[in-house]
Amino acid sequence: MGTSTDPPGPSPAPFRQDIPSLEGEIYMQTFAAPGAPRQNPITLVRGEGMRVWDDQGHEYLDFLGGIAVNVLGHCPPVLVKAIQEQVATLIHTSNLYYTVPQLELGKLLLDHSVLDKVFFTNSGAEANEAAIKLARKWGRLHRNGAYEVITALNSFHGRTLATVAATGNRHYQEPFDPMPAGFTHVPFNDLEAMRAAVTDRTAAIMLEPILGEAGVIPATRDYLQGVRRLCDEQGLLLILDEVQSGMGRTGTLWAYEGYGVEPDIMTLAKGLAGGLPIGACLAKEHAAVFVPGDHGSTFAGNPLVCAAGRAVLQEILDQDLAGNARTMGGRIAAGLRELQSEADAGIKEVRAAGLWTGVEFETEKATDVLNRCREAGVLVNKTSGSAIRLAPPLIVTAEDCDQFLDVFGRCVTP
Ligand SMILES: Cc1ncc(COP(=O)(O)O)c(C=O)c1O
């Protein structure tokens, strides 16, 4: 376990029941098998900055950040203040009314991206649902009823029926077959395969610029630029799913900036409100084809989540946290590559995009590394039996990176 220190402020009393058995009793079994622990069998009760504490008072350096969500770290004062003020002012109204936080967040997103219009959602899957609906409507209006969306094998776009059908991984789809029609999957980073998959029925190509759930696998520059050209030649929409890659994670505010490619539609979620549930589907004018009645959501874009999103995005811009992601990401990647040169570390590949890193091992040792890291007071996660993913908050410092590298180095060697 990590250093046992007192968490800042009062801590809730430890939860005294056997939690894995309680899990089997009360939850649908989506995160752990009956009686088995979750990937990290600890109960977190408090967080501050880069650190969280469990109910036993153990401290952890958080190098996962709620899977790329806690971009400003845990309970950052600027976010706490924004939420506290908004929660005491106006929480929810429905989209039958205008609210200032929603207008301001929308304006901020559009002012700092190449997109022209926004539709707010509650999650990444819903943002992608909106994008898929836009593509279908656009195909109906502008491409003779074309409705298919081509996506990449090993992609991840969400868990709703349409987004799981878009996701290029049979594992997530099979229990729910038959999948909704209208999706084709091709190998990632293979422009010829993409070209060959385009037909009269194709309305859009939807890609993550960097495959996140597959273990942080970046598109090559030639590939993404080639896909953009293909869309232009064939008259297709390019949808970039920046749910995980957006908000400064890769060292630019949006990953597309690093590729010199502009999407017609971009989807966001995860870090957008620093931990409150929000998503957004942004589109260029020509692709923003919804009309009243086409789409909607009860909670989406409510004043509380939008006030949080506004505070988070403003802080990322004001503090140049994308710049910090570049610098600190470089430090982590350099340290990991040094570690890779030590034969007994067993590291096959280090894949990095700003503060987003995949470490591929030569053997199936990711679970062991993850457990050892946690016991040494560092939280990471695994995307497969052989790959660890890091997505620390964008506020990470050089000292945090060095602490991480020190612990990780000890946990990968036998
Ligand atoms: C690239 C990408 N798209 C979509 C999603 C789905 O987002 P959510 O879990 O908020 O529905 C995820 C979640 O991991 C993701 O990484």
The ligand as an SDF file (V2000), in Angstrom:
LIG
                    3D

 16 16  0  0  0  0  0  0  0  0999 V2000
  -13.2800    7.1400  -27.4850 C   0  0  0  0  0  0  0  0  0  0  0  0
  -14.4780    6.8770  -26.6460 C   0  0  0  0  0  0  0  0  0  0  0  0
  -15.6880    7.0960  -27.1440 N   0  0  0  0  0  0  0  0  0  0  0  0
  -16.7920    6.9050  -26.4170 C   0  0  0  0  0  0  0  0  0  0  0  0
  -16.7270    6.4390  -25.1240 C   0  0  0  0  0  0  0  0  0  0  0  0
  -17.9760    6.2340  -24.3130 C   0  0  0  0  0  0  0  0  0  0  0  0
  -18.0960    7.2400  -23.3660 O   0  0  0  0  0  0  0  0  0  0  0  0
  -19.1100    7.0630  -22.1340 P   0  0  0  0  0  0  0  0  0  0  0  0
  -18.5640    5.9660  -21.2840 O   0  0  0  0  0  0  0  0  0  0  0  0
  -19.1100    8.4010  -21.4750 O   0  0  0  0  0  0  0  0  0  0  0  0
  -20.4330    6.7210  -22.7090 O   0  0  0  0  0  0  0  0  0  0  0  0
  -15.4740    6.1870  -24.5530 C   0  0  0  0  0  0  0  0  0  0  0  0
  -15.3590    5.6710  -23.1830 C   0  0  0  0  0  0  0  0  0  0  0  0
  -14.3670    5.1390  -22.7670 O   0  0  0  0  0  0  0  0  0  0  0  0
  -14.3250    6.4100  -25.3400 C   0  0  0  0  0  0  0  0  0  0  0  0
  -13.1000    6.1880  -24.8460 O   0  0  0  0  0  0  0  0  0  0  0  0
  1  2  1  0
  2  3  1  0
  2 15  2  0
  3  4  2  0
  4  5  1  0
  5  6  1  0
  5 12  2  0
  6  7  1  0
  7  8  1  0
  8  9  2  0
  8 10  1  0
  8 11  1  0
 12 13  1  0
 12 15  1  0
 13 14  2  0
 15 16  1  0
M  END
$$$$
